[in-house]
Amino acid sequence: MNNEDRFSRYSRQIFIEEIGLEGQKKIMNAKVLVIGAGGLGSPVIQYLAAAGTGTLAVADFDTVELHNLNRQVVHTEHSVGISKVESAGQFVKSLNHQVNFTGHQLKMDDANAEELISGYDIIVDGSDNFRTRYLINDTCVKLGKPLVYGSILGFSGQVAVFNCQGSRNLRDIFPEPPSDEYIPDCDSLGVLGALPGIVGSMMANLALEIMTGLPVPVNKLTLINTFNWTFQTVDF
């Protein structure tokens, strides 16, 4: 793709005064790791690929199942039975061949977290369990990596930026994960399919703002309730 085509493709971002050509170059040089190619990871992958993120990596250990398809929109019926990483890679390639996609087919744990996260500029947490969320957070703190965080359940979601330019992190607002017996999940309580799209799009937007050096809300947790359609920001 020549420079003229590249400009045309990203022109609606470049036309934004706060981004411009320099901001687009920063996006195209960024290395972003999305952990989880599920409900939250899907819209993040979509919009970061569409924006021209230079290196877009996805880490996931799971395979696509039929019940995923109400919300995990980078996957299709043809993806059922294959790994989510492979399916996400096919989606990115079909949307934007300029993006350098890197797949990590693995389950994040204490043994591999630091090595995995160390190779990227920005980490986006689309995981679906508290153990992984705290492991990601603690590793980002140790390595000095900015972290875009999100969670969803039912009609509700949360979004925050942690560990960005010296800001606070997950343990500053929730010092310890809840006990296993009190942990709700989408498997038991469900999630309306469009909710991850809303929350994941907000996460992608935050990641792009970090890439381009725009101000982002730090030390703030945004609470989204799509049942009553309320948005609340909590300082911490």
SERO-4910 file (N, C-alpha, C, O; in steps of 0.05 Angstrom, whole numbers):
BEGIN
 pado doro    nc1    nc2    nc3   cac1   cac2   cac3    cc1    cc2    cc3    oc1    oc2    oc3
  Met    A     17    -24      0      0      0      0     18     25      0     35     28     17
  Asn    A     13     43    -19     30     67    -21     20     87     -1     -1     84     12
  Asn    A     35    109      2     29    130     22      1    143     17    -13    149     36
  Glu    A     -6    146     -9    -32    158    -15    -55    140     -6    -74    150      6
  Asp    A    -52    114    -11    -73     96     -1    -74     94     29    -95     93     41
  Arg    A    -51     95     41    -49     94     70    -63    119     82    -78    117    102
  Phe    A    -57    142     71    -70    167     80   -100    165     77   -115    173     95
  Ser    A   -109    155     54   -138    152     49   -151    134     70   -172    139     80
  Arg    A   -137    112     76   -149     92     94   -153    104    122   -173    100    135
  Tyr    A   -133    119    131   -134    129    159   -141    159    160   -137    171    181
  Ser    A   -151    170    138   -155    199    137   -174    209    158   -170    231    168
  Arg    A   -195    194    165   -214    204    185   -202    205    213   -212    220    230
  Gln    A   -181    191    217   -165    194    242   -146    217    240   -143    233    258
  Ile    A   -132    218    217   -112    239    212   -125    267    213   -112    286    221
  Phe    A   -150    269    204   -163    295    203   -169    306    231   -175    329    235
  Ile    A   -168    289    252   -172    298    279   -148    314    287   -125    304    286
  Glu    A   -152    339    295   -130    357    301   -110    345    321    -86    348    319
  Glu    A   -121    332    342   -104    322    363    -89    297    355    -71    288    370
  Ile    A    -95    285    332    -81    261    323    -62    268    300    -38    267    303
  Gly    A    -73    275    277    -57    283    254    -39    261    244    -42    238    253
  Leu    A    -21    268    227     -2    249    216     16    237    237     22    213    237
  Glu    A     26    254    255     44    244    276     30    223    294     42    203    302
  Gly    A      5    229    301    -10    210    317    -14    183    302    -12    162    315
  Gln    A    -20    185    277    -24    160    261      2    144    260      2    120    261
  Lys    A     25    158    257     50    144    257     55    130    284     66    107    285
  Lys    A     47    142    306     50    130    332     33    104    334     41     84    345
  Ile    A      8    106    323     -9     82    323      4     60    307      4     36    315
  Met    A     16     67    284     27     47    266     54     36    276     64     16    266
  Asn    A     65     49    297     90     39    309     84     25    336    103     14    348
  Ala    A     60     25    345     53     15    371     53    -16    371     46    -29    351
  Lys    A     59    -27    394     57    -56    399     38    -61    422     43    -53    445
  Val    A     15    -73    416     -6    -76    435    -12   -106    439    -15   -121    419
  Leu    A    -15   -114    464    -23   -141    470    -51   -141    481    -57   -128    502
  Val    A    -69   -156    469    -97   -160    478    -98   -187    491    -93   -207    477
  Ile    A   -104   -189    516   -106   -214    530   -135   -223    531   -151   -211    546
  Gly    A   -141   -243    516   -169   -253    514   -181   -244    488   -183   -221    481
  Ala    A   -190   -264    472   -203   -258    446   -233   -265    448   -244   -277    430
  Gly    A   -245   -257    471   -273   -263    476   -291   -239    472   -288   -224    453
  Gly    A   -310   -235    491   -329   -214    488   -317   -186    488   -324   -169    472
  Leu    A   -298   -181    507   -285   -155    508   -262   -153    487   -259   -133    474
  Gly    A   -247   -174    485   -225   -174    466   -234   -170    437   -219   -157    422
  Ser    A   -257   -180    430   -266   -178    402   -268   -150    392   -256   -143    371
  Pro    A   -284   -132    405   -285   -104    395   -258    -90    397   -252    -72    381
  Val    A   -242    -96    417   -216    -84    419   -199    -92    395   -187    -75    382
  Ile    A   -199   -117    388   -184   -127    364   -195   -114    339   -179   -105    322
  Gln    A   -221   -112    336   -233   -100    313   -223    -71    309   -213    -64    287
  Tyr    A   -225    -55    329   -220    -26    326   -190    -20    326   -182     -1    313
  Leu    A   -174    -36    340   -145    -31    339   -134    -39    312   -116    -27    301
  Ala    A   -145    -61    300   -137    -69    273   -145    -48    253   -130    -41    235
  Ala    A   -170    -39    255   -180    -19    236   -164      7    238   -161     20    217
  Ala    A   -155     14    261   -140     39    265   -112     37    254    -98     58    252
  Gly    A   -102     13    248    -75     10    237    -54      5    258    -30     12    253
  Thr    A    -61     -6    281    -41    -12    301    -18    -29    289    -23    -49    276
  Gly    A      6    -20    294     29    -33    280     32    -63    286     32    -79    268
  Thr    A     34    -69    312     35    -97    320     12   -102    339     10    -89    360
  Leu    A     -6   -121    332    -29   -128    348    -26   -157    356    -29   -175    339
  Ala    A    -22   -162    381    -18   -189    391    -43   -197    407    -55   -181    421
  Val    A    -50   -222    405    -73   -233    420    -64   -258    434    -52   -276    422
  Ala    A    -70   -260    460    -64   -284    476    -90   -296    486   -107   -283    498
  Asp    A    -94   -322    480   -117   -337    489   -111   -366    486    -95   -374    469
  Phe    A   -124   -383    503   -119   -411    502   -143   -427    493   -142   -451    489
  Asp    A   -166   -413    489   -192   -426    485   -198   -431    456   -185   -419    438
  Thr    A   -218   -447    451   -229   -450    424   -256   -438    422   -270   -434    442
  Val    A   -265   -432    397   -290   -419    393   -313   -439    396   -312   -461    385
  Glu    A   -333   -432    412   -357   -448    416   -381   -433    406   -381   -408    405
  Leu    A   -402   -447    400   -426   -435    389   -438   -413    407   -447   -393    397
  His    A   -437   -418    433   -449   -398    452   -433   -372    454   -442   -353    465
  Asn    A   -409   -372    443   -392   -348    442   -403   -327    423   -398   -303    426
  Leu    A   -418   -336    402   -423   -319    379   -443   -297    384   -446   -280    366
  Asn    A   -456   -296    406   -475   -274    411   -460   -248    418   -472   -227    419
  Arg    A   -434   -250    424   -419   -227    433   -390   -226    423   -378   -204    423
  Gln    A   -379   -248    415   -350   -249    407   -348   -246    377   -345   -265    362
  Val    A   -350   -221    368   -357   -215    341   -334   -217    321   -339   -213    297
  Val    A   -310   -223    329   -289   -229    310   -291   -258    300   -277   -265    281
  His    A   -307   -273    313   -310   -301    306   -337   -306    291   -356   -290    294
  Thr    A   -338   -326    274   -362   -332    259   -369   -361    263   -355   -376    277
  Glu    A   -391   -370    251   -399   -398    252   -377   -416    241   -375   -439    250
  His    A   -362   -406    222   -341   -423    210   -317   -425    229   -300   -442    225
  Ser    A   -317   -409    250   -295   -410    269   -299   -430    291   -280   -437    306
  Val    A   -323   -440    294   -329   -459    316   -311   -483    314   -309   -496    294
  Gly    A   -298   -488    337   -280   -511    338   -251   -505    334   -234   -521    340
  Ile    A   -244   -481    324   -216   -473    321   -208   -454    343   -225   -444    358
  Ser    A   -183   -450    347   -173   -433    368   -182   -404    364   -184   -395    341
  Lys    A   -187   -391    386   -195   -363    384   -172   -346    373   -177   -326    359
  Val    A   -148   -353    379   -125   -338    368   -124   -341    338   -120   -321    324
  Glu    A   -127   -365    328   -127   -369    299   -150   -354    286   -146   -341    265
  Ser    A   -174   -356    298   -197   -342    287   -193   -312    287   -199   -298    267
  Ala    A   -182   -301    309   -176   -272    310   -156   -264    289   -158   -242    277
  Gly    A   -136   -281    285   -116   -275    265   -127   -273    237   -120   -256    221
  Gln    A   -146   -291    231   -159   -291    205   -175   -266    202   -176   -254    180
  Phe    A   -189   -257    223   -204   -233    222   -187   -209    216   -193   -192    199
  Val    A   -165   -206    231   -147   -183    228   -135   -183    200   -134   -162    187
  Lys    A   -127   -206    190   -115   -207    163   -135   -198    142   -128   -185    122
  Ser    A   -161   -206    145   -181   -199    126   -189   -169    127   -197   -158    107
  Leu    A   -186   -157    151   -193   -129    154   -171   -110    147   -175    -90    133
  Asn    A   -146   -117    155   -124    -99    151    -98   -115    149    -86   -122    169
  His    A    -89   -120    125    -66   -137    121    -40   -123    129    -19   -135    132
  Gln    A    -41    -96    134    -17    -82    143    -11    -87    172     12    -83    180
  Val    A    -30    -95    187    -25   -100    216     -9   -125    219    -15   -146    208
  Asn    A     12   -123    235     28   -147    242     14   -162    265     17   -153    288
  Phe    A      1   -183    258    -14   -198    279      5   -220    291     18   -234    276
  Thr    A      5   -221    317     20   -242    331      1   -257    350    -12   -245    367
  Gly    A      0   -283    346    -18   -299    363     -2   -314    384     19   -325    379
  His    A    -13   -314    408     -1   -329    431    -22   -349    440    -41   -341    455
  Gln    A    -20   -374    432    -39   -394    440    -30   -406    466    -15   -425    468
  Leu    A    -39   -393    488    -30   -402    515    -49   -392    536    -65   -373    532
  Lys    A    -47   -404    559    -61   -395    583    -41   -380    600    -21   -391    608
  Met    A    -47   -355    606    -28   -339    622    -26   -349    650    -47   -354    663
  Asp    A     -1   -352    660      3   -360    687     28   -347    698     41   -331    685
  Asp    A     35   -354    723     58   -341    736     84   -346    720    102   -330    721
  Ala    A     85   -368    706    110   -376    693    115   -360    667    138   -356    659
  Asn    A     93   -351    653     97   -339    627     88   -310    625     93   -297    605
  Ala    A     76   -300    646     64   -273    645     85   -251    639     80   -234    622
  Glu    A    107   -252    653    126   -230    651    139   -231    623    142   -210    610
  Glu    A    146   -254    613    158   -256    587    139   -247    565    147   -233    546
  Leu    A    114   -254    568     94   -247    548     89   -217    547     89   -204    526
  Ile    A     85   -205    570     77   -177    572    101   -158    566     97   -136    556
  Ser    A    125   -167    571    148   -150    568    153   -140    539    166   -120    535
  Gly    A    143   -155    520    148   -148    492    129   -127    480    131   -121    456
  Tyr    A    111   -116    496     91    -98    485     90    -71    500     97    -69    523
  Asp    A     80    -51    486     79    -24    497     54    -20    515     56     -6    535
  Ile    A     32    -31    506      6    -27    520     -7    -54    523     -7    -70    504
  Ile    A    -19    -59    546    -33    -84    551    -62    -78    554    -70    -59    568
  Val    A    -79    -94    541   -108    -91    543   -119   -117    555   -115   -139    544
  Asp    A   -132   -115    578   -141   -139    593   -170   -145    586   -188   -131    595
  Gly    A   -174   -165    569   -200   -175    562   -206   -202    574   -222   -218    564
  Ser    A   -192   -208    596   -195   -234    609   -222   -236    624   -236   -216    627
  Asp    A   -229   -260    632   -255   -264    644   -255   -277    672   -274   -288    681
  Asn    A   -231   -274    686   -230   -285    713   -211   -268    729   -193   -256    719
  Phe    A   -217   -268    755   -202   -250    773   -173   -258    776   -156   -240    778
  Arg    A   -167   -283    776   -139   -291    780   -121   -280    757   -100   -269    762
  Thr    A   -131   -282    732   -116   -272    710   -115   -241    711    -94   -230    704
  Arg    A   -136   -228    718   -136   -199    720   -115   -189    739   -101   -170    733
  Tyr    A   -113   -201    762    -94   -193    782    -66   -200    773    -47   -184    779
  Leu    A    -62   -222    760    -36   -229    750    -27   -209    728     -4   -200    728
  Ile    A    -45   -202    710    -38   -182    690    -31   -155    703    -11   -143    696
  Asn    A    -48   -147    722    -43   -121    735    -16   -121    749      0   -102    746
  Asp    A    -10   -142    765     15   -142    780     39   -143    762     60   -131    768
  Thr    A     37   -157    739     59   -159    720     63   -132    707     86   -123    702
  Cys    A     41   -118    700     44    -91    687     57    -72    707     73    -55    698
  Val    A     49    -73    732     62    -56    752     92    -62    754    108    -43    754
  Lys    A     99    -87    755    127    -94    757    143    -85    733    166    -76    736
  Leu    A    131    -86    709    146    -80    684    141    -51    675    154    -42    656
  Gly    A    124    -36    689    119     -8    681    103     -6    656    107     12    640
  Lys    A     83    -24    651     67    -23    627     39    -12    633     27    -20    652
  Pro    A     30      7    616      2     17    619    -18     -5    613    -14    -21    595
  Leu    A    -39     -6    629    -59    -28    626    -87    -16    623    -96      1    639
  Val    A   -101    -24    602   -129    -17    598   -145    -41    608   -142    -63    599
  Tyr    A   -163    -35    627   -178    -56    641   -208    -53    635   -218    -31    633
  Gly    A   -221    -76    633   -250    -76    630   -262   -102    641   -248   -122    642
  Ser    A   -287   -100    649   -301   -124    658   -331   -121    652   -340    -98    650
  Ile    A   -345   -143    649   -373   -142    642   -388   -165    656   -377   -185    663
  Leu    A   -414   -160    661   -432   -180    671   -460   -171    669   -467   -149    678
  Gly    A   -477   -187    656   -505   -180    654   -509   -154    637   -505   -155    613
  Phe    A   -517   -133    651   -521   -107    638   -499    -87    646   -500    -63    639
  Ser    A   -480    -96    662   -461    -77    675   -432    -81    666   -425   -104    659
  Gly    A   -417    -60    666   -389    -61    658   -372    -41    673   -383    -23    686
  Gln    A   -346    -45    672   -327    -27    685   -304    -23    665   -296    -41    650
  Val    A   -293      2    666   -269      8    649   -251     26    665   -259     43    680
  Ala    A   -225     21    662   -205     38    675   -178     36    661   -173     17    646
  Val    A   -161     56    665   -134     55    657   -117     53    682   -118     71    699
  Phe    A   -100     33    684    -83     29    707    -53     32    699    -45     28    676
  Asn    A    -38     40    719     -9     40    716      1     57    692     20     49    679
  Cys    A    -12     78    687     -5     95    664      9    121    674     -4    137    688
  Gln    A     34    124    667     49    148    675     48    152    705     43    175    715
  Gly    A     52    131    720     53    132    749     26    131    763     25    135    787
  Ser    A      5    126    748    -22    125    761    -25    100    777     -8     82    777
  Arg    A    -47     99    791    -53     76    809    -61     51    792    -64     53    768
  Asn    A    -64     29    807    -70      4    793    -93    -11    806   -106      0    825
  Leu    A   -100    -34    797   -123    -49    806   -124    -53    836   -145    -51    848
  Arg    A   -100    -59    848   -100    -64    876   -104    -39    893   -110    -41    917
  Asp    A   -102    -16    881   -107      9    896   -137     13    900   -145     28    918
  Ile    A   -154      1    883   -183      3    887   -195    -23    897   -214    -22    913
  Phe    A   -184    -46    889   -193    -72    899   -168    -87    907   -156   -101    891
  Pro    A   -159    -84    932   -134    -95    941   -131   -125    937   -109   -135    931
  Glu    A   -152   -140    940   -151   -169    936   -175   -179    920   -196   -166    921
  Pro    A   -171   -200    905   -194   -211    890   -215   -223    909   -208   -231    931
  Pro    A   -240   -224    901   -260   -236    918   -256   -266    921   -243   -278    905
  Ser    A   -267   -276    942   -266   -305    947   -281   -320    924   -300   -310    913
  Asp    A   -271   -343    917   -282   -358    895   -312   -363    898   -327   -363    878
  Glu    A   -322   -366    922   -350   -372    927   -368   -349    921   -392   -352    918
  Tyr    A   -356   -324    919   -372   -300    914   -369   -289    886   -378   -267    880
  Ile    A   -356   -305    869   -349   -295    842   -371   -302    822   -375   -326    816
  Pro    A   -387   -282    812   -406   -288    791   -392   -289    764   -370   -279    761
  Asp    A   -404   -301    744   -392   -302    718   -414   -303    697   -437   -308    702
  Cys    A   -405   -298    672   -424   -298    650   -436   -325    644   -459   -327    634
  Asp    A   -422   -347    651   -432   -373    646   -457   -379    663   -476   -392    654
  Ser    A   -458   -367    687   -481   -372    705   -502   -350    704   -525   -356    706
  Leu    A   -493   -325    700   -512   -303    701   -517   -290    673   -535   -274    670
  Gly    A   -500   -296    654   -505   -287    627   -494   -259    622   -486   -245    640
  Val    A   -495   -250    596   -488   -223    588   -502   -217    562   -503   -233    544
  Leu    A   -514   -193    561   -527   -184    537   -505   -178    516   -486   -164    522
  Gly    A   -508   -189    492   -487   -189    472   -475   -162    465   -451   -160    460
  Ala    A   -492   -141    465   -481   -115    457   -464   -101    479   -449    -84    472
  Leu    A   -468   -110    504   -453    -97    526   -422    -99    522   -409    -79    524
  Pro    A   -411   -123    515   -382   -123    510   -374   -106    488   -351    -95    488
  Gly    A   -391   -102    468   -385    -83    446   -382    -55    456   -364    -41    447
  Ile    A   -399    -47    474   -397    -20    486   -372    -17    502   -356      2    498
  Val    A   -367    -35    521   -345    -33    539   -319    -38    524   -299    -23    528
  Gly    A   -318    -57    506   -294    -62    490   -287    -39    472   -263    -34    468
  Ser    A   -307    -26    461   -301     -2    444   -289     20    461   -271     34    452
  Met    A   -298     24    486   -287     44    504   -258     36    510   -240     54    511
  Met    A   -252     11    514   -225      2    519   -207      7    495   -184     16    499
  Ala    A   -217      2    471   -201      7    447   -195     36    444   -173     44    437
  Asn    A   -215     53    450   -211     82    448   -189     91    468   -173    108    461
  Leu    A   -190     81    492   -169     88    512   -142     79    503   -122     94    506
  Ala    A   -140     55    491   -114     46    482   -103     64    460    -79     69    459
  Leu    A   -121     72    441   -112     90    420   -103    117    431    -84    130    421
  Glu    A   -117    127    452   -109    152    464    -82    150    478    -65    169    477
  Ile    A    -76    127    490    -50    123    502    -29    122    480     -7    134    483
  Met    A    -34    108    458    -15    106    436     -7    133    425     16    138    420
  Thr    A    -27    151    422    -23    176    410    -15    198    429    -11    221    421
  Gly    A    -12    192    455     -4    211    474    -25    230    483    -19    251    495
  Leu    A    -50    224    478    -73    240    487    -78    236    517    -71    214    527
  Pro    A    -90    255    531    -96    251    559   -117    229    563   -136    227    547
  Val    A   -113    213    583   -132    192    590   -140    194    619   -124    205    635
  Pro    A   -164    185    626   -172    187    654   -158    167    671   -161    143    668
  Val    A   -141    176    690   -127    158    708   -138    161    736   -150    181    743
  Asn    A   -134    140    752   -144    139    779   -175    143    780   -186    155    798
  Lys    A   -187    133    759   -217    134    757   -227    108    746   -216     96    728
  Leu    A   -249     98    758   -263     74    748   -290     82    738   -306     94    752
  Thr    A   -295     76    712   -321     83    700   -339     59    703   -332     37    694
  Leu    A   -363     63    714   -383     43    718   -405     47    698   -416     68    696
  Ile    A   -411     26    682   -431     28    661   -455      9    668   -451    -14    674
  Asn    A   -478     20    668   -503      4    673   -521      9    650   -534     29    647
  Thr    A   -523    -11    632   -539     -8    608   -568    -15    613   -585    -11    595
  Phe    A   -575    -26    636   -603    -31    643   -617     -5    649   -639      0    639
  Asn    A   -604     12    665   -615     38    672   -603     60    655   -611     84    657
  Trp    A   -584     53    639   -569     71    621   -557     94    637   -563    117    633
  Thr    A   -539     86    656   -525    106    673   -495    100    670   -486     78    668
  Phe    A   -479    122    672   -450    121    672   -440    137    695   -447    160    699
  Gln    A   -424    124    712   -414    137    736   -384    134    737   -373    112    731
  Thr    A   -370    155    746   -341    153    749   -334    156    778   -342    174    792
  Val    A   -318    137    787   -309    136    815   -279    141    816   -263    128    803
  Asp    A   -271    161    832   -243    167    836   -231    148    857   -245    140    876
  Phe    A   -207    140    853   -193    123    873   -164    131    876   -149    119    891
***
